[in-house]
Amino acid sequence: MIFLGALGWHVRGLHNPARRQAVRELATAAKASILCLQETKVSSFDPPLARETADAIYSSWFSLPADGTRGGIAIFWNPDVVCMTNLTLHHFLISATVTLLQSGLAGLAFVLSMVYGPAEDALKPEFLQEMKDLTPPPPRP
């Protein structure tokens, strides 16, 4: 049986091999289909770094680069269990449509957004506007 869970972790940087190993081991133990990481502090995920960070079942990934030593978001997923489409990079978040491929829930879709907000007060209005723009309008009667 395949588990359709997700694991989110504020990792505080992935430059240390021991930290990448800890992420990989926890993700493997959790058996989640989606792995979401915040504050990766990584400017670019290449295949070797992705393999060191996530187990082989997470063969697909998408990332928002860090801004120097701040931020960085990555989403890894098992393409045998979920399909990610409409992958979008914003300034403070990654958004994607997730469609389940397994079990009685096959075909169910939802939007997943991973957010990493700024620490600087000057950037908070931009961050809040981005969140507001992402919010769907309320239903009309």
BELNORCOR-V953157 format. One record per residue. RES is the residue in one small letter. PSI is psi in degrees with one decimal (NA if undefined). BURIAL is b if it has 16 or more other C-alpha atoms within 10 Angstrom, else e. D_LAST is the distance of its C-alpha to the last C-alpha in Angstrom with 2 decimals. Layout:
BEGIN
res: <RES & RES>
psi: <PSI & PSI>
burial: <BURIAL & BURIAL>
d_last: <D_LAST & D_LAST>
END
This chain:
BEGIN
res: <m & i & f & l & g & a & l & g & w & h & v & r & g & l & h & n & p & a & r & r & q & a & v & r & e & l & a & t & a & a & k & a & s & i & l & c & l & q & e & t & k & v & s & s & f & d & p & p & l & a & r & e & t & a & d & a & i & y & s & s & w & f & s & l & p & a & d & g & t & r & g & g & i & a & i & f & w & n & p & d & v & v & c & m & t & n & l & t & l & h & h & f & l & i & s & a & t & v & t & l & l & q & s & g & l & a & g & l & a & f & v & l & s & m & v & y & g & p & a & e & d & a & l & k & p & e & f & l & q & e & m & k & d & l & t & p & p & p & p & r & p>
psi: <142.0 & 133.8 & 132.5 & 31.8 & 171.4 & 147.6 & 125.5 & 138.2 & 129.9 & 95.9 & -15.4 & 42.2 & 141.5 & 20.2 & -21.7 & 124.1 & -34.0 & -36.3 & -43.4 & -40.1 & -41.3 & -41.6 & -48.3 & -44.7 & -42.3 & -42.7 & -40.8 & -44.4 & -36.4 & -21.9 & 32.9 & 152.4 & -20.8 & 133.4 & 117.7 & 125.4 & 133.0 & 155.0 & 53.7 & -27.4 & 27.6 & 129.8 & -26.7 & 129.2 & 114.8 & 167.5 & -43.1 & -41.6 & -40.6 & -42.2 & -34.3 & -26.2 & -40.3 & 149.6 & 161.6 & -24.3 & -22.3 & 65.8 & -3.3 & 142.8 & 163.6 & 138.4 & 151.3 & 119.7 & 152.2 & 156.8 & 91.2 & -119.2 & 12.1 & 144.0 & -151.4 & 127.5 & 143.5 & 140.4 & 123.9 & 146.9 & 158.9 & 108.2 & -7.5 & -16.4 & -38.0 & 153.2 & 130.7 & 126.8 & 173.5 & 39.7 & 123.9 & 131.4 & 129.0 & -175.5 & -36.3 & 7.0 & 161.3 & 137.6 & 144.2 & 152.6 & 124.8 & 127.4 & 126.3 & 138.3 & -12.5 & 164.3 & -167.6 & -6.9 & 7.6 & 132.9 & -18.1 & 131.8 & 148.8 & 164.1 & 130.6 & 129.6 & 129.9 & 125.8 & 141.3 & 102.9 & 157.2 & 150.7 & -27.3 & 130.1 & -35.4 & -25.9 & -9.3 & -38.4 & -40.9 & -43.1 & -48.1 & -36.5 & -39.6 & -40.8 & -42.5 & -42.5 & -27.4 & -23.5 & 127.5 & 153.3 & 153.7 & 152.4 & 147.1 & 146.2 & NA>
burial: <e & e & e & b & e & e & b & e & e & e & b & b & b & b & e & e & e & e & b & b & b & e & b & b & e & e & b & b & e & e & b & b & b & b & b & b & b & b & b & b & b & b & b & b & b & e & e & e & e & b & b & b & b & b & b & e & b & b & e & b & b & b & b & b & b & b & e & e & e & b & b & b & b & b & b & b & b & b & b & e & b & b & b & b & e & e & e & e & b & e & e & b & b & b & b & b & b & b & b & b & b & b & e & e & e & e & e & e & e & e & e & e & b & b & b & b & b & b & e & e & e & e & e & e & e & e & b & e & e & e & e & e & e & e & e & e & e & e & e & e & e>
d_last: <41.46 & 39.42 & 37.44 & 33.98 & 34.01 & 33.87 & 36.27 & 35.66 & 38.67 & 39.54 & 42.95 & 44.55 & 46.27 & 47.57 & 50.89 & 52.87 & 53.72 & 53.64 & 50.02 & 49.07 & 50.96 & 49.16 & 45.75 & 46.93 & 48.37 & 45.32 & 42.96 & 45.36 & 45.65 & 41.87 & 41.45 & 38.06 & 36.71 & 35.30 & 37.29 & 35.74 & 38.23 & 37.84 & 40.62 & 42.73 & 44.73 & 45.36 & 45.32 & 45.31 & 45.17 & 47.81 & 48.48 & 51.31 & 49.32 & 46.32 & 48.69 & 50.23 & 46.87 & 45.12 & 46.54 & 47.09 & 44.06 & 41.89 & 43.17 & 40.17 & 39.12 & 37.40 & 38.19 & 37.49 & 40.95 & 42.16 & 42.87 & 46.56 & 46.86 & 43.27 & 40.18 & 39.82 & 37.30 & 37.93 & 36.03 & 38.27 & 37.20 & 38.81 & 38.06 & 39.07 & 36.14 & 33.33 & 32.63 & 31.44 & 30.02 & 28.46 & 30.82 & 30.24 & 32.43 & 31.17 & 33.48 & 32.60 & 30.95 & 30.99 & 27.87 & 27.93 & 26.05 & 27.85 & 28.14 & 30.07 & 33.01 & 34.62 & 34.23 & 31.62 & 28.94 & 30.19 & 27.53 & 25.05 & 24.05 & 22.84 & 23.38 & 26.35 & 27.18 & 30.52 & 30.88 & 34.08 & 33.68 & 36.49 & 39.04 & 39.86 & 38.06 & 38.24 & 36.03 & 33.31 & 31.22 & 31.23 & 30.33 & 27.38 & 26.13 & 26.48 & 24.42 & 21.67 & 21.79 & 21.52 & 18.29 & 15.27 & 12.39 & 9.60 & 6.61 & 3.79 & 0.00>
END
